[in-house]
Amino acid sequence: MNEFLKYLGVLLILIGVGVLGWYSYQNPTENAMLIVAGLLLVGGLALHIILNRILD
């Protein structure tokens, strides 16, 4: 379980990159997907740093 928690932040970052990729291939008419992708990227980075400090 600890190994999964160590990579949870990286998984969120990859999901954020996927959302950005999906946004770029669509006809963007609103910025909601950009906000979600940004929150996933920043949240994933913060979660990765915090969890790796706690679990190590």
KOLGU-4560 file (N, C-alpha, C; in nm, 3 decimals, padded with zeros to 5 digits):
<recs>
<n_xx: 00.082 n_yy: -00.119 n_zz: 00.000 ca_xx: 00.000 ca_yy: 00.000 ca_zz: 00.000 c_xx: 00.086 c_yy: 00.126 c_zz: 00.000 mol: A seq: 1 type: MET>
<n_xx: 00.199 n_yy: 00.123 n_zz: 00.071 ca_xx: 00.287 ca_yy: 00.240 ca_zz: 00.074 c_xx: 00.348 c_yy: 00.268 c_zz: -00.062 mol: A seq: 2 type: ASN>
<n_xx: 00.374 n_yy: 00.162 n_zz: -00.140 ca_xx: 00.430 ca_yy: 00.183 ca_zz: -00.274 c_xx: 00.329 c_yy: 00.254 c_zz: -00.364 mol: A seq: 3 type: GLU>
<n_xx: 00.201 n_yy: 00.220 n_zz: -00.350 ca_xx: 00.098 ca_yy: 00.287 ca_zz: -00.428 c_xx: 00.086 c_yy: 00.434 c_zz: -00.386 mol: A seq: 4 type: PHE>
<n_xx: 00.092 n_yy: 00.460 n_zz: -00.257 ca_xx: 00.079 ca_yy: 00.597 ca_zz: -00.208 c_xx: 00.196 c_yy: 00.683 c_zz: -00.253 mol: A seq: 5 type: LEU>
<n_xx: 00.316 n_yy: 00.623 n_zz: -00.268 ca_xx: 00.431 ca_yy: 00.700 ca_zz: -00.314 c_xx: 00.410 c_yy: 00.752 c_zz: -00.456 mol: A seq: 6 type: LYS>
<n_xx: 00.337 n_yy: 00.676 n_zz: -00.537 ca_xx: 00.319 ca_yy: 00.713 ca_zz: -00.678 c_xx: 00.182 c_yy: 00.773 c_zz: -00.707 mol: A seq: 7 type: TYR>
<n_xx: 00.104 n_yy: 00.802 n_zz: -00.606 ca_xx: -00.027 ca_yy: 00.861 ca_zz: -00.626 c_xx: -00.016 c_yy: 01.002 c_zz: -00.685 mol: A seq: 8 type: LEU>
<n_xx: 00.080 n_yy: 01.079 n_zz: -00.640 ca_xx: 00.100 ca_yy: 01.214 ca_zz: -00.695 c_xx: 00.139 c_yy: 01.210 c_zz: -00.840 mol: A seq: 9 type: GLY>
<n_xx: 00.226 n_yy: 01.115 n_zz: -00.877 ca_xx: 00.267 ca_yy: 01.102 ca_zz: -01.016 c_xx: 00.148 c_yy: 01.061 c_zz: -01.103 mol: A seq: 10 type: VAL>
<n_xx: 00.063 n_yy: 00.976 n_zz: -01.050 ca_xx: -00.058 ca_yy: 00.935 ca_zz: -01.122 c_xx: -00.150 c_yy: 01.054 c_zz: -01.147 mol: A seq: 11 type: LEU>
<n_xx: -00.165 n_yy: 01.141 n_zz: -01.048 ca_xx: -00.247 ca_yy: 01.261 ca_zz: -01.067 c_xx: -00.186 c_yy: 01.355 c_zz: -01.170 mol: A seq: 12 type: LEU>
<n_xx: -00.054 n_yy: 01.366 n_zz: -01.172 ca_xx: 00.013 ca_yy: 01.450 ca_zz: -01.271 c_xx: -00.011 c_yy: 01.394 c_zz: -01.412 mol: A seq: 13 type: ILE>
<n_xx: -00.002 n_yy: 01.262 n_zz: -01.427 ca_xx: -00.026 ca_yy: 01.202 ca_zz: -01.558 c_xx: -00.171 c_yy: 01.219 c_zz: -01.603 mol: A seq: 14 type: LEU>
<n_xx: -00.264 n_yy: 01.212 n_zz: -01.510 ca_xx: -00.405 ca_yy: 01.237 ca_zz: -01.544 c_xx: -00.422 c_yy: 01.383 c_zz: -01.589 mol: A seq: 15 type: ILE>
<n_xx: -00.355 n_yy: 01.475 n_zz: -01.522 ca_xx: -00.360 ca_yy: 01.616 ca_zz: -01.562 c_xx: -00.303 c_yy: 01.639 c_zz: -01.701 mol: A seq: 16 type: GLY>
<n_xx: -00.195 n_yy: 01.569 n_zz: -01.733 ca_xx: -00.137 ca_yy: 01.579 ca_zz: -01.868 c_xx: -00.234 c_yy: 01.522 c_zz: -01.971 mol: A seq: 17 type: VAL>
<n_xx: -00.301 n_yy: 01.413 n_zz: -01.935 ca_xx: -00.401 ca_yy: 01.356 ca_zz: -02.025 c_xx: -00.516 c_yy: 01.451 c_zz: -02.051 mol: A seq: 18 type: GLY>
<n_xx: -00.560 n_yy: 01.520 n_zz: -01.947 ca_xx: -00.668 ca_yy: 01.619 ca_zz: -01.962 c_xx: -00.622 c_yy: 01.733 c_zz: -02.052 mol: A seq: 19 type: VAL>
<n_xx: -00.498 n_yy: 01.777 n_zz: -02.037 ca_xx: -00.445 ca_yy: 01.883 ca_zz: -02.124 c_xx: -00.437 c_yy: 01.836 c_zz: -02.268 mol: A seq: 20 type: LEU>
<n_xx: -00.396 n_yy: 01.711 n_zz: -02.289 ca_xx: -00.390 ca_yy: 01.657 ca_zz: -02.424 c_xx: -00.528 c_yy: 01.648 c_zz: -02.486 mol: A seq: 21 type: GLY>
<n_xx: -00.625 n_yy: 01.604 n_zz: -02.407 ca_xx: -00.762 ca_yy: 01.595 ca_zz: -02.456 c_xx: -00.817 c_yy: 01.734 c_zz: -02.489 mol: A seq: 22 type: TRP>
<n_xx: -00.782 n_yy: 01.832 n_zz: -02.408 ca_xx: -00.826 ca_yy: 01.970 ca_zz: -02.431 c_xx: -00.768 c_yy: 02.025 c_zz: -02.561 mol: A seq: 23 type: TYR>
<n_xx: -00.643 n_yy: 01.992 n_zz: -02.590 ca_xx: -00.579 ca_yy: 02.049 ca_zz: -02.709 c_xx: -00.634 c_yy: 01.988 c_zz: -02.838 mol: A seq: 24 type: SER>
<n_xx: -00.688 n_yy: 01.867 n_zz: -02.833 ca_xx: -00.742 ca_yy: 01.806 ca_zz: -02.953 c_xx: -00.889 c_yy: 01.839 c_zz: -02.977 mol: A seq: 25 type: TYR>
<n_xx: -00.954 n_yy: 01.905 n_zz: -02.882 ca_xx: -01.092 ca_yy: 01.946 ca_zz: -02.899 c_xx: -01.096 c_yy: 02.090 c_zz: -02.947 mol: A seq: 26 type: GLN>
<n_xx: -01.216 n_yy: 02.135 n_zz: -02.977 ca_xx: -01.237 ca_yy: 02.276 ca_zz: -03.004 c_xx: -01.261 c_yy: 02.346 c_zz: -02.871 mol: A seq: 27 type: ASN>
<n_xx: -01.159 n_yy: 02.407 n_zz: -02.812 ca_xx: -01.178 ca_yy: 02.466 ca_zz: -02.678 c_xx: -01.269 c_yy: 02.589 c_zz: -02.683 mol: A seq: 28 type: PRO>
<n_xx: -01.377 n_yy: 02.581 n_zz: -02.608 ca_xx: -01.469 ca_yy: 02.695 ca_zz: -02.599 c_xx: -01.476 c_yy: 02.751 c_zz: -02.457 mol: A seq: 29 type: THR>
<n_xx: -01.427 n_yy: 02.675 n_zz: -02.361 ca_xx: -01.428 ca_yy: 02.723 ca_zz: -02.222 c_xx: -01.300 c_yy: 02.678 c_zz: -02.153 mol: A seq: 30 type: GLU>
<n_xx: -01.274 n_yy: 02.736 n_zz: -02.039 ca_xx: -01.149 ca_yy: 02.711 ca_zz: -01.970 c_xx: -01.162 c_yy: 02.615 c_zz: -01.852 mol: A seq: 31 type: ASN>
<n_xx: -01.274 n_yy: 02.548 n_zz: -01.838 ca_xx: -01.295 ca_yy: 02.460 ca_zz: -01.724 c_xx: -01.196 c_yy: 02.343 c_zz: -01.724 mol: A seq: 32 type: ALA>
<n_xx: -01.169 n_yy: 02.288 n_zz: -01.841 ca_xx: -01.074 ca_yy: 02.176 ca_zz: -01.848 c_xx: -00.932 c_yy: 02.221 c_zz: -01.816 mol: A seq: 33 type: MET>
<n_xx: -00.898 n_yy: 02.344 n_zz: -01.852 ca_xx: -00.766 ca_yy: 02.396 ca_zz: -01.817 c_xx: -00.752 c_yy: 02.412 c_zz: -01.666 mol: A seq: 34 type: LEU>
<n_xx: -00.858 n_yy: 02.455 n_zz: -01.601 ca_xx: -00.855 ca_yy: 02.471 ca_zz: -01.456 c_xx: -00.842 c_yy: 02.336 c_zz: -01.388 mol: A seq: 35 type: ILE>
<n_xx: -00.916 n_yy: 02.237 n_zz: -01.436 ca_xx: -00.909 ca_yy: 02.102 ca_zz: -01.379 c_xx: -00.769 c_yy: 02.045 c_zz: -01.399 mol: A seq: 36 type: VAL>
<n_xx: -00.714 n_yy: 02.061 n_zz: -01.519 ca_xx: -00.580 ca_yy: 02.009 ca_zz: -01.546 c_xx: -00.475 c_yy: 02.078 c_zz: -01.459 mol: A seq: 37 type: ALA>
<n_xx: -00.488 n_yy: 02.208 n_zz: -01.442 ca_xx: -00.394 ca_yy: 02.281 ca_zz: -01.357 c_xx: -00.402 c_yy: 02.237 c_zz: -01.212 mol: A seq: 38 type: GLY>
<n_xx: -00.523 n_yy: 02.217 n_zz: -01.163 ca_xx: -00.539 ca_yy: 02.169 ca_zz: -01.025 c_xx: -00.482 c_yy: 02.028 c_zz: -01.008 mol: A seq: 39 type: LEU>
<n_xx: -00.502 n_yy: 01.942 n_zz: -01.107 ca_xx: -00.446 ca_yy: 01.807 ca_zz: -01.100 c_xx: -00.293 c_yy: 01.810 c_zz: -01.100 mol: A seq: 40 type: LEU>
<n_xx: -00.235 n_yy: 01.896 n_zz: -01.184 ca_xx: -00.090 ca_yy: 01.905 ca_zz: -01.191 c_xx: -00.030 c_yy: 01.959 c_zz: -01.061 mol: A seq: 41 type: LEU>
<n_xx: -00.083 n_yy: 02.068 n_zz: -01.012 ca_xx: -00.031 ca_yy: 02.129 ca_zz: -00.890 c_xx: -00.059 c_yy: 02.040 c_zz: -00.769 mol: A seq: 42 type: VAL>
<n_xx: -00.181 n_yy: 01.987 n_zz: -00.762 ca_xx: -00.216 ca_yy: 01.898 ca_zz: -00.651 c_xx: -00.134 c_yy: 01.770 c_zz: -00.652 mol: A seq: 43 type: GLY>
<n_xx: -00.111 n_yy: 01.714 n_zz: -00.770 ca_xx: -00.029 ca_yy: 01.594 ca_zz: -00.781 c_xx: 00.114 c_yy: 01.617 c_zz: -00.740 mol: A seq: 44 type: GLY>
<n_xx: 00.169 n_yy: 01.732 n_zz: -00.777 ca_xx: 00.306 ca_yy: 01.765 ca_zz: -00.738 c_xx: 00.316 c_yy: 01.783 c_zz: -00.587 mol: A seq: 45 type: LEU>
<n_xx: 00.222 n_yy: 01.856 n_zz: -00.530 ca_xx: 00.223 ca_yy: 01.877 ca_zz: -00.385 c_xx: 00.203 c_yy: 01.745 c_zz: -00.310 mol: A seq: 46 type: ALA>
<n_xx: 00.111 n_yy: 01.663 n_zz: -00.358 ca_xx: 00.086 ca_yy: 01.535 ca_zz: -00.293 c_xx: 00.207 c_yy: 01.443 c_zz: -00.302 mol: A seq: 47 type: LEU>
<n_xx: 00.275 n_yy: 01.445 n_zz: -00.414 ca_xx: 00.395 ca_yy: 01.363 ca_zz: -00.431 c_xx: 00.504 c_yy: 01.405 c_zz: -00.332 mol: A seq: 48 type: HIS>
<n_xx: 00.526 n_yy: 01.534 n_zz: -00.318 ca_xx: 00.629 ca_yy: 01.584 ca_zz: -00.227 c_xx: 00.592 c_yy: 01.552 c_zz: -00.082 mol: A seq: 49 type: ILE>
<n_xx: 00.468 n_yy: 01.580 n_zz: -00.044 ca_xx: 00.426 ca_yy: 01.559 ca_zz: 00.095 c_xx: 00.427 c_yy: 01.412 c_zz: 00.133 mol: A seq: 50 type: ILE>
<n_xx: 00.372 n_yy: 01.326 n_zz: 00.047 ca_xx: 00.366 ca_yy: 01.184 ca_zz: 00.081 c_xx: 00.504 c_yy: 01.121 c_zz: 00.085 mol: A seq: 51 type: LEU>
<n_xx: 00.594 n_yy: 01.164 n_zz: -00.002 ca_xx: 00.728 ca_yy: 01.105 ca_zz: 00.002 c_xx: 00.807 c_yy: 01.150 c_zz: 00.125 mol: A seq: 52 type: ASN>
<n_xx: 00.778 n_yy: 01.269 n_zz: 00.176 ca_xx: 00.843 ca_yy: 01.311 ca_zz: 00.300 c_xx: 00.788 c_yy: 01.234 c_zz: 00.421 mol: A seq: 53 type: ARG>
<n_xx: 00.658 n_yy: 01.207 n_zz: 00.419 ca_xx: 00.595 ca_yy: 01.136 ca_zz: 00.530 c_xx: 00.633 c_yy: 00.989 c_zz: 00.531 mol: A seq: 54 type: ILE>
<n_xx: 00.630 n_yy: 00.924 n_zz: 00.415 ca_xx: 00.650 ca_yy: 00.779 ca_zz: 00.408 c_xx: 00.796 c_yy: 00.737 c_zz: 00.418 mol: A seq: 55 type: LEU>
<n_xx: 00.888 n_yy: 00.828 n_zz: 00.393 ca_xx: 01.031 ca_yy: 00.790 ca_zz: 00.401 c_xx: 01.088 c_yy: 00.811 c_zz: 00.537 mol: A seq: 56 type: ASP>
</recs>
